[in-house]
Amino acid sequence: MYEVLSQWSFKEIEEMFSLPQTKQVSRYYVLPDFQQIAKELVKPGVTLQLLWEEYAQDCRLEGKVFYQLTQFKKHFNEYLNKTNFSHILHHKAGEQAQVDWAGTRPQWIDPMTGEIIKGELFVGTLPFSNYSFAQACVDQKSASWIDAHVKMFEFFKGVPTLLIPDNLRVGVTKHTKNELVLNATYEDMAAHYQTVVVPTRVYRPKDKGSVESHVKHLTTHLIARMRHYQCLSIQEYNHYLLIALAEFNAKPFQKKEGSRQSMYETFEQECLKPLPTYPYEICHFKDAKVYTNSHITLNKHYYSVPYQYIGEKVSLKIYTDRVKIYHKQLLICEHRIAGTRPGAYSTIQSHLPEESQHYGKWNSERYLNWASRIGPNVHTVISRLFDQGPEQQYYRRVHAILKMADTYSDQRLDKACHFALERSTHPTFNLIKQLVEHSMTQTNSNTLPQMEQSYLRGADYYDSFNRKD
């Protein structure tokens, strides 16, 4: 063995007894890319702890020395202070939008009368970048409030996670320590855009001050720029308002680099949630009860509902051209409302029971039996009503007619129906009621009440004017 080893060179012997070479570790600490870290930190859910862990893991894989968490934060804060980006520690990009009505009111001129019209100014701000939106509205009602939000989301090209309004009645119905009730339309709009409304806390000036500071700064700039414009409509005013708004967002910061526009485009725009496929369509809500005839009423028009919901309370979601009917947040049917008239019915046959005469507590058979007990004329009137169409449409009207017997007696109601049938083949409730009330003042029950009279004079009467004395 010795003879073999004696033939080896020194390098061969050294290689045999040396340990496997490991990757050489740099003696210098690696500084992270603070600019990229700042951009990542503004995203929702991202923390400095998470970014340090990712930085440390990258250094381990590359065999480099990394800073511990305390030194990492110290160097990062120094970077933020040098670049004036310290505000990213207080807000997250795309997390919230603060909205409010401005105290200063916009105005334009009526071209027909020369009258100065004053409107309302809606403002919305993304507090991370201070990128802002504004729109003049005719009033502070719900329709204007909702429309301004829709336009704001389109302007931002995305939707923030939270909406922070003041406790305005148009947005918040009730806000106490234990309960928050939003305006139904406002809540529905927020659900459409998948955002959450979090009003400022009542009696917390700091919450409200944060919103108002942005509003005040924005309106001071916009209203000052718009004071020389002579606009002849709200549309023209909003046209020039957008131009002034673009100048405001592009104006460079005084104490740091960039502008609201550049901060929004660099950090915030990609953090906003995407817009839905369709913009929100304004609507309002109303509760209703399903009658025994499988219908609900809206603006004195009757709309059918599946008979399974008779007697139930339903919610109406009313648009300009249609109404959606919900039961416990489940959509059960929809009707067109454009062109409908009071007193008429919109009935879908499938909503009615297949054999309505055997269905439910009240039906045509029971009403006709009730009418027969009152009198033959009452029975005729009720029978003719049911002959006009689906019987469910007439339940309420028939019930109201028959109940008059409780007030005026069976005899008076039957006699009134007799007189009504002489006037019309299908007497209305109002006609019957008028007749039965009038009959109470008649001393002779056989006398036909005189509701309206007209007189036709013969030809001899008019010829008398042409005769000469």
C-alpha positions in Angstrom: 0.0 0.0 0.0 2.8 2.3 0.9 4.4 1.7 -2.4 1.3 2.7 -4.2 0.8 5.9 -2.1 4.4 6.9 -2.5 3.8 7.2 -6.3 0.9 9.7 -5.7 1.4 13.5 -6.1 0.7 15.8 -3.2 -2.5 17.1 -4.9 -3.9 13.6 -5.3 -3.3 12.9 -1.6 -4.9 16.2 -0.6 -8.0 15.4 -2.7 -8.3 12.0 -1.1 -8.4 13.3 2.5 -10.1 16.6 2.1 -13.9 17.0 2.8 -16.3 17.7 -0.1 -16.3 21.3 -0.9 -19.4 23.3 0.1 -20.7 26.4 -1.5 -18.9 29.4 -0.3 -21.0 31.8 1.8 -20.6 35.4 1.2 -19.5 37.4 4.3 -21.6 40.3 3.3 -25.4 40.9 4.1 -27.6 41.1 1.1 -29.9 44.1 0.9 -33.4 43.3 -0.3 -35.0 45.1 -3.2 -36.9 47.7 -1.1 -38.7 49.2 -4.1 -40.2 45.9 -5.0 -41.0 45.2 -1.3 -42.8 48.5 -1.1 -44.9 47.6 -4.1 -45.8 44.2 -2.7 -46.6 45.6 0.8 -49.4 47.8 -0.5 -51.3 44.7 -1.7 -54.1 43.4 0.5 -53.0 40.7 3.0 -49.3 41.3 2.5 -47.3 42.0 5.7 -43.6 42.8 6.4 -43.3 39.5 8.2 -44.3 37.6 5.1 -42.0 39.7 2.9 -39.0 39.1 5.2 -39.7 35.3 5.2 -39.6 35.3 1.4 -36.4 37.4 1.4 -34.7 35.1 3.9 -35.7 32.0 2.0 -34.3 33.4 -1.3 -31.0 34.2 0.5 -30.8 30.6 1.9 -31.2 29.1 -1.5 -28.5 31.2 -2.9 -26.1 30.8 0.0 -26.2 34.4 1.0 -26.3 36.1 4.4 -29.7 37.9 5.2 -30.7 40.4 7.7 -32.9 39.3 10.6 -36.4 40.7 10.9 -35.5 43.7 13.2 -32.7 44.9 10.9 -34.8 44.2 7.9 -37.6 46.5 9.2 -35.1 49.2 10.2 -33.5 49.4 6.8 -36.9 49.4 5.1 -38.2 52.2 7.2 -35.1 54.3 6.3 -35.9 53.6 2.7 -39.5 54.7 3.1 -38.5 57.9 4.8 -36.0 58.8 2.1 -38.6 58.2 -0.7 -41.6 59.8 1.2 -43.6 56.6 0.9 -44.2 56.1 4.6 -48.0 56.4 4.0 -48.0 52.8 2.7 -47.8 51.6 6.3 -51.2 53.3 7.0 -53.2 52.3 4.0 -53.4 49.3 1.6 -53.7 49.9 -2.1 -57.2 49.2 -3.4 -58.5 48.5 0.1 -61.0 51.3 0.5 -62.7 54.3 -1.1 -64.0 57.2 1.0 -67.2 58.9 -0.4 -69.2 61.9 0.7 -71.2 64.9 -0.4 -69.1 68.1 -0.6 -70.3 71.1 1.4 -69.6 73.5 -1.5 -72.3 73.3 -4.2 -71.7 73.4 -7.9 -73.9 75.6 -10.1 -74.9 76.0 -13.7 -77.3 78.3 -15.7 -80.8 77.4 -17.1 -80.5 78.5 -20.7 -84.3 79.1 -21.0 -84.8 81.3 -17.9 -81.2 82.4 -17.0 -81.8 81.0 -13.5 -78.8 79.8 -11.6 -79.3 76.2 -10.6 -77.4 74.8 -7.6 -76.6 71.1 -7.4 -74.7 68.7 -5.2 -71.1 67.5 -5.5 -70.3 63.9 -4.9 -66.6 63.1 -4.3 -64.8 59.8 -3.9 -61.1 59.2 -3.0 -58.8 56.2 -2.8 -56.8 57.2 0.4 -53.7 55.2 -0.5 -52.9 57.2 -3.6 -55.4 60.0 -3.0 -56.6 59.4 -6.6 -60.0 61.1 -6.7 -63.3 61.3 -8.5 -66.0 63.9 -8.5 -69.4 64.4 -10.2 -72.1 67.1 -10.0 -75.6 65.8 -9.2 -79.0 67.4 -9.3 -79.8 66.4 -5.6 -78.7 64.1 -2.8 -81.4 61.5 -3.3 -80.8 57.8 -3.7 -80.8 57.8 -7.5 -78.1 60.4 -7.6 -76.1 58.7 -4.9 -76.1 55.3 -6.6 -75.4 56.8 -10.1 -72.4 58.6 -8.8 -71.0 55.4 -7.3 -71.4 53.6 -10.6 -69.6 56.4 -12.4 -66.8 56.4 -9.7 -66.1 52.7 -10.2 -65.9 53.1 -13.9 -63.5 56.1 -13.4 -61.3 54.0 -11.1 -61.5 51.0 -13.5 -62.1 48.8 -10.6 -63.7 48.3 -7.2 -62.2 48.7 -3.8 -62.7 46.2 -1.0 -64.5 48.7 1.3 -66.7 51.8 0.9 -66.4 54.3 3.7 -69.3 56.8 3.6 -70.4 59.2 6.4 -73.7 58.2 8.1 -75.8 59.8 5.4 -79.5 58.9 5.4 -79.3 58.1 1.7 -76.8 55.3 2.5 -77.3 54.4 6.2 -80.7 53.8 7.7 -79.6 53.0 11.2 -76.1 52.9 12.8 -75.8 52.2 16.5 -73.2 50.4 18.7 -75.0 47.1 18.2 -76.7 47.5 14.9 -76.0 48.7 11.3 -78.8 48.9 8.8 -78.0 50.1 5.3 -80.4 51.6 2.8 -81.7 48.6 0.8 -80.7 50.0 -2.6 -77.2 51.0 -1.4 -76.6 47.5 0.1 -77.9 45.9 -3.1 -75.5 48.0 -5.2 -72.5 47.1 -2.9 -73.4 43.4 -3.3 -73.5 43.8 -7.1 -69.9 45.2 -7.1 -68.8 42.7 -4.3 -67.7 45.5 -2.0 -68.6 46.1 1.7 -70.0 49.3 3.1 -68.4 50.3 6.4 -69.7 53.8 7.5 -67.7 56.0 9.8 -68.4 55.3 13.4 -71.0 57.6 15.0 -69.5 60.2 17.4 -65.9 59.4 16.3 -64.5 62.7 14.9 -61.3 61.0 13.8 -63.2 58.7 11.4 -65.2 61.5 9.9 -62.1 63.8 9.8 -60.2 61.4 7.6 -63.0 61.4 5.0 -63.6 65.2 5.2 -59.9 66.1 4.9 -59.8 64.5 1.4 -63.2 66.0 0.5 -62.1 69.5 1.5 -58.8 69.4 -0.3 -60.4 68.1 -3.5 -63.4 70.5 -3.6 -61.2 73.5 -2.9 -59.2 72.7 -6.0 -62.2 71.8 -8.2 -64.6 74.5 -7.3 -61.8 77.1 -7.6 -61.0 75.9 -11.1 -64.7 75.9 -12.1 -65.7 79.3 -10.8 -65.1 81.0 -14.2 -67.1 78.5 -16.3 -70.5 79.5 -17.5 -72.1 76.0 -18.0 -75.6 75.8 -19.4 -76.4 72.2 -18.2 -75.2 69.7 -15.6 -73.8 67.6 -18.4 -71.6 70.5 -19.6 -70.5 71.1 -16.0 -69.5 67.5 -15.5 -67.5 67.6 -18.8 -65.3 70.5 -17.5 -65.2 69.0 -14.0 -63.5 65.9 -15.4 -60.9 68.1 -17.1 -60.2 69.9 -13.8 -60.1 66.5 -12.0 -57.5 65.2 -14.4 -55.3 68.2 -13.7 -55.8 67.7 -9.9 -54.8 64.0 -10.1 -51.8 64.7 -12.3 -50.5 67.5 -10.1 -47.1 66.6 -8.6 -46.8 66.0 -4.8 -45.1 68.8 -2.9 -43.1 66.6 -0.5 -42.5 63.4 -2.4 -42.0 62.2 -5.9 -44.9 61.4 -8.2 -48.5 62.4 -8.3 -51.9 60.9 -7.4 -52.1 59.6 -11.0 -48.7 57.9 -10.9 -49.3 56.4 -7.5 -52.6 55.0 -8.7 -51.2 53.6 -11.9 -48.1 52.2 -10.3 -49.5 50.7 -7.1 -53.2 50.8 -6.8 -55.0 50.1 -10.1 -53.9 46.4 -10.1 -55.1 46.0 -6.5 -58.7 46.9 -7.3 -61.2 44.2 -8.0 -62.4 44.0 -11.6 -65.7 45.6 -12.6 -68.7 43.3 -13.1 -69.8 42.5 -16.6 -72.8 44.9 -16.4 -73.0 48.1 -14.4 -75.5 48.3 -11.5 -79.1 49.1 -12.5 -80.9 51.3 -10.0 -84.0 49.9 -8.3 -86.0 50.3 -5.1 -87.5 47.8 -2.7 -91.0 47.2 -1.3 -92.7 44.4 0.7 -96.0 42.9 -0.3 -98.3 40.1 0.8 -99.6 37.4 -1.6 -103.4 37.6 -1.8 -105.7 34.5 -1.9 -105.9 35.0 -5.6 -102.2 34.4 -6.1 -101.4 38.0 -6.9 -99.6 40.9 -5.3 -100.4 44.6 -6.0 -97.9 47.3 -7.1 -99.1 50.8 -8.1 -102.7 49.4 -8.2 -101.8 46.8 -10.8 -101.9 43.0 -9.9 -99.1 40.6 -10.7 -99.3 36.9 -10.2 -97.1 34.9 -7.9 -96.9 31.0 -7.7 -99.9 29.8 -5.6 -97.5 28.0 -3.1 -96.8 31.5 -1.6 -100.4 32.5 -0.9 -100.5 34.4 2.4 -96.7 34.8 2.5 -94.8 38.0 2.7 -92.6 38.7 -0.4 -90.0 41.4 -1.3 -90.3 43.4 -4.5 -87.2 44.6 -6.4 -88.6 47.3 -8.6 -86.8 48.5 -11.8 -88.0 51.0 -14.3 -89.4 48.4 -16.6 -89.8 45.2 -14.5 -90.3 43.9 -11.0 -88.6 40.8 -9.5 -90.4 39.1 -6.7 -88.4 37.3 -3.9 -89.4 35.1 -1.0 -86.7 34.9 1.7 -84.1 36.1 -0.9 -85.1 33.4 -3.4 -86.3 34.8 -6.8 -89.7 33.2 -7.5 -90.9 35.2 -10.5 -90.5 38.3 -12.6 -93.0 40.6 -14.5 -92.8 43.5 -16.9 -94.3 46.7 -15.5 -93.8 49.0 -18.5 -97.2 49.9 -20.0 -99.3 48.4 -17.2 -102.5 50.2 -16.0 -104.1 50.4 -12.6 -106.8 47.8 -11.9 -105.6 45.4 -14.5 -103.9 42.0 -14.0 -100.7 40.5 -15.3 -101.2 36.7 -14.8 -99.0 33.8 -15.6 -101.3 30.7 -15.8 -98.7 28.4 -14.3 -98.8 30.5 -11.1 -102.4 29.5 -10.6 -103.5 26.1 -9.1 -104.6 23.6 -11.6 -108.0 23.1 -10.0 -108.6 26.3 -8.2 -112.2 25.4 -7.3 -110.8 22.7 -5.0 -107.8 24.7 -3.8 -107.4 26.7 -0.6 -109.9 28.2 1.8 -111.5 30.5 -0.7 -112.6 29.7 -4.2 -115.3 30.6 -6.7 -117.6 27.8 -5.5 -117.6 29.1 -1.9 -118.1 32.7 -3.0 -121.0 31.8 -5.2 -122.7 29.9 -2.4 -122.2 32.9 -0.2 -123.7 35.1 -2.9 -126.7 32.8 -3.2 -127.5 33.1 0.5 -127.6 36.9 0.1 -129.9 37.1 -2.9 -130.3 36.1 -6.6 -129.1 39.4 -8.0 -126.0 39.2 -5.9 -125.4 35.7 -7.2 -125.8 37.0 -10.8 -123.3 39.8 -10.3 -120.7 37.5 -8.8 -121.2 34.8 -11.4 -120.6 37.3 -14.2 -117.5 38.6 -12.6 -116.0 35.1 -12.5 -117.0 34.5 -16.1 -114.7 37.3 -17.3 -111.4 35.4 -16.8 -109.3 33.5 -14.3 -111.3 33.5 -11.1 -108.3 34.3 -8.9 -108.2 37.8 -10.3 -111.6 38.6 -8.9 -111.4 37.2 -5.3 -110.7 40.5 -3.6 -113.3 42.4 -5.6 -116.0 39.7 -5.0 -115.1 39.5 -1.3 -115.5 43.3 -1.0 -118.9 43.2 -2.6 -120.2 40.4 -0.4 -118.9 42.0 2.8 -121.2 45.0 2.1 -124.1 42.9 3.3 -122.7 43.0 6.8 -123.0 46.8 6.7 -126.2 47.4 4.7 -128.1 44.1 5.0 -128.7 41.3 2.5 -131.9 42.9 1.1 -130.3 46.3 0.4 -127.3 44.7 -1.3 -129.4 42.4 -3.4 -131.6 45.4 -4.5 -128.5 47.4 -5.3 -127.2 44.6 -7.5 -130.6 44.5 -9.2 -130.4 48.2 -10.1 -126.7 47.7 -11.1 -127.6 44.9 -13.5 -130.1 47.3 -15.2 -127.2 49.7 -15.9 -124.4 47.3 -16.8 -124.0 43.7 -17.7 -120.8 43.6 -15.5 -121.4 46.0 -12.6 -118.3 47.4 -10.8 -117.8 47.5 -7.1 -118.0 51.3 -7.1 -121.3 51.3 -8.9 -122.8 48.8 -6.5 -121.6 50.7 -3.5 -123.0 53.9 -4.8 -126.4 52.3 -5.3 -126.6 50.6 -2.0 -125.6 53.8 -0.2 -128.1 55.8 -2.2 -130.9 53.3 -1.5 -130.7 54.0 2.2 -132.0 57.6 1.5 -135.0 56.3 -0.6 -138.3 56.3 1.2 -139.8 54.1 -1.5 -137.8 50.9 -1.8 -139.3 50.2 -5.2 -138.2 53.5 -6.6 -135.2 53.3 -8.9 -132.6 55.7 -7.6 -131.8 58.6 -10.0 -128.1 58.7 -10.3 -127.8 60.9 -13.4 -130.6 62.4 -15.6 -130.6 64.0 -19.0 -133.5 65.6 -20.9 -134.1 65.5 -24.6 -136.4 68.3 -26.0 -138.6 67.6 -29.0 -138.4 69.4 -32.4 -141.6 71.4 -31.5 -139.7 73.1 -28.7 -136.9 74.4 -31.1 -139.4 75.3 -33.8 -141.1 77.7 -31.4 -138.1 80.0 -31.6 -138.5 80.3 -35.3 -142.2 81.3 -35.1 -143.1 84.9 -35.5 -145.6 86.4 -33.1 
